[in-house]
Amino acid sequence: MRALDLKEGDRIELHADAQGLAVSRQPRADEILASLRRFRGRLPDGAQLSRDAAHER
C-alpha cells in the first residue's frame, strides 16, 4: 500500500506478469485535473488532432 501510495477508494489494476501479479494504481481525480491544467491545450510540435481518427472503431 505504501509503495503505490494507496488510499481508501483508489482504483487498482492487476496484471499478470512473469513473477505472478503486478498491481498498478489508477490516477486519482486530483492528479488527472493537475495534468490537464499543465496541458492547457498545447500539443507537441507537429502533432495534430483528427476528428476522424478519434471516432474510428
Distance bins in CASP14 RR format, pairs under 12 A and 6 or more apart:
PFRMAT RR
TARGET T0000
AUTHOR 0000-0000-0000
RMODE 2
METHOD distances of the structure
MODEL  1
1 7 0 0 0 0 1 0 0 0 0 0 0
1 8 0 0 0 0 0 1 0 0 0 0 0
1 9 0 0 0 0 0 1 0 0 0 0 0
1 10 0 0 0 0 1 0 0 0 0 0 0
1 12 0 0 0 0 0 1 0 0 0 0 0
1 23 0 0 0 0 1 0 0 0 0 0 0
1 25 0 0 0 0 1 0 0 0 0 0 0
2 25 0 0 0 0 0 1 0 0 0 0 0
3 22 0 0 0 0 0 1 0 0 0 0 0
3 23 0 0 0 0 1 0 0 0 0 0 0
3 24 0 0 0 0 0 1 0 0 0 0 0
3 25 0 0 0 0 1 0 0 0 0 0 0
4 10 0 0 0 0 1 0 0 0 0 0 0
4 11 0 0 0 0 0 1 0 0 0 0 0
4 12 1 0 0 1 0 0 0 0 0 0 0
4 13 0 0 0 0 0 1 0 0 0 0 0
4 14 0 0 0 0 0 1 0 0 0 0 0
4 22 0 0 0 0 0 1 0 0 0 0 0
4 23 1 0 0 1 0 0 0 0 0 0 0
4 24 1 0 0 1 0 0 0 0 0 0 0
4 25 1 0 1 0 0 0 0 0 0 0 0
4 26 0 0 0 0 0 1 0 0 0 0 0
4 27 0 0 0 0 0 1 0 0 0 0 0
4 28 0 0 0 0 0 1 0 0 0 0 0
5 12 0 0 0 0 0 1 0 0 0 0 0
5 23 0 0 0 0 0 1 0 0 0 0 0
5 24 0 0 0 0 0 1 0 0 0 0 0
5 25 1 0 0 1 0 0 0 0 0 0 0
5 26 0 0 0 0 0 1 0 0 0 0 0
5 27 0 0 0 0 0 1 0 0 0 0 0
5 28 0 0 0 0 1 0 0 0 0 0 0
5 31 0 0 0 0 0 1 0 0 0 0 0
6 12 1 0 0 1 0 0 0 0 0 0 0
6 23 0 0 0 0 1 0 0 0 0 0 0
6 24 0 0 0 0 0 1 0 0 0 0 0
6 25 1 0 0 1 0 0 0 0 0 0 0
6 26 0 0 0 0 0 1 0 0 0 0 0
6 28 0 0 0 0 0 1 0 0 0 0 0
7 25 0 0 0 0 1 0 0 0 0 0 0
7 26 0 0 0 0 0 1 0 0 0 0 0
7 28 0 0 0 0 1 0 0 0 0 0 0
7 30 0 0 0 0 0 1 0 0 0 0 0
7 31 0 0 0 0 0 1 0 0 0 0 0
8 28 0 0 0 0 0 1 0 0 0 0 0
9 25 0 0 0 0 0 1 0 0 0 0 0
9 26 0 0 0 0 0 1 0 0 0 0 0
9 28 0 0 0 0 1 0 0 0 0 0 0
9 29 0 0 0 0 0 1 0 0 0 0 0
10 23 0 0 0 0 0 1 0 0 0 0 0
10 24 0 0 0 0 0 1 0 0 0 0 0
10 25 1 0 1 0 0 0 0 0 0 0 0
10 26 1 0 0 1 0 0 0 0 0 0 0
10 27 0 0 0 0 1 0 0 0 0 0 0
10 28 1 0 0 1 0 0 0 0 0 0 0
10 29 0 0 0 0 0 1 0 0 0 0 0
10 30 0 0 0 0 0 1 0 0 0 0 0
10 31 0 0 0 0 0 1 0 0 0 0 0
11 23 0 0 0 0 0 1 0 0 0 0 0
11 24 0 0 0 0 1 0 0 0 0 0 0
11 25 1 0 0 1 0 0 0 0 0 0 0
11 26 1 0 1 0 0 0 0 0 0 0 0
11 27 0 0 0 0 1 0 0 0 0 0 0
11 28 0 0 0 0 1 0 0 0 0 0 0
11 29 0 0 0 0 0 1 0 0 0 0 0
11 31 0 0 0 0 0 1 0 0 0 0 0
11 32 0 0 0 0 0 1 0 0 0 0 0
12 21 0 0 0 0 0 1 0 0 0 0 0
12 22 0 0 0 0 0 1 0 0 0 0 0
12 23 1 0 1 0 0 0 0 0 0 0 0
12 24 1 0 0 1 0 0 0 0 0 0 0
12 25 1 0 1 0 0 0 0 0 0 0 0
12 26 1 0 0 1 0 0 0 0 0 0 0
12 27 0 0 0 0 0 1 0 0 0 0 0
12 28 0 0 0 0 0 1 0 0 0 0 0
13 21 0 0 0 0 0 1 0 0 0 0 0
13 22 0 0 0 0 1 0 0 0 0 0 0
13 23 1 0 0 1 0 0 0 0 0 0 0
13 24 1 0 1 0 0 0 0 0 0 0 0
13 25 0 0 0 0 1 0 0 0 0 0 0
13 26 1 0 0 1 0 0 0 0 0 0 0
13 27 0 0 0 0 0 1 0 0 0 0 0
14 20 0 0 0 0 1 0 0 0 0 0 0
14 21 1 0 1 0 0 0 0 0 0 0 0
14 22 1 0 0 1 0 0 0 0 0 0 0
14 23 1 0 1 0 0 0 0 0 0 0 0
14 24 0 0 0 0 1 0 0 0 0 0 0
14 25 0 0 0 0 0 1 0 0 0 0 0
14 26 0 0 0 0 0 1 0 0 0 0 0
15 21 1 0 0 1 0 0 0 0 0 0 0
15 22 1 0 1 0 0 0 0 0 0 0 0
15 23 1 0 0 1 0 0 0 0 0 0 0
15 24 1 0 0 1 0 0 0 0 0 0 0
16 22 1 0 0 1 0 0 0 0 0 0 0
16 23 0 0 0 0 0 1 0 0 0 0 0
17 23 0 0 0 0 0 1 0 0 0 0 0
17 24 0 0 0 0 0 1 0 0 0 0 0
25 31 0 0 0 0 1 0 0 0 0 0 0
26 32 0 0 0 0 1 0 0 0 0 0 0
27 33 0 0 0 0 1 0 0 0 0 0 0
27 34 0 0 0 0 1 0 0 0 0 0 0
27 35 1 0 0 1 0 0 0 0 0 0 0
27 36 0 0 0 0 0 1 0 0 0 0 0
28 34 0 0 0 0 1 0 0 0 0 0 0
28 35 0 0 0 0 0 1 0 0 0 0 0
29 35 0 0 0 0 0 1 0 0 0 0 0
29 36 0 0 0 0 0 1 0 0 0 0 0
30 36 0 0 0 0 0 1 0 0 0 0 0
30 37 0 0 0 0 0 1 0 0 0 0 0
31 37 0 0 0 0 0 1 0 0 0 0 0
31 38 0 0 0 0 0 1 0 0 0 0 0
32 38 0 0 0 0 0 1 0 0 0 0 0
32 39 0 0 0 0 0 1 0 0 0 0 0
33 39 0 0 0 0 0 1 0 0 0 0 0
34 40 0 0 0 0 0 1 0 0 0 0 0
35 41 0 0 0 0 0 1 0 0 0 0 0
36 42 0 0 0 0 0 1 0 0 0 0 0
39 47 0 0 0 0 0 1 0 0 0 0 0
41 47 0 0 0 0 0 1 0 0 0 0 0
41 49 0 0 0 0 0 1 0 0 0 0 0
43 49 1 0 0 1 0 0 0 0 0 0 0
43 50 0 0 0 0 0 1 0 0 0 0 0
47 53 0 0 0 0 0 1 0 0 0 0 0
48 54 0 0 0 0 0 1 0 0 0 0 0
49 55 0 0 0 0 0 1 0 0 0 0 0
50 56 0 0 0 0 1 0 0 0 0 0 0
END
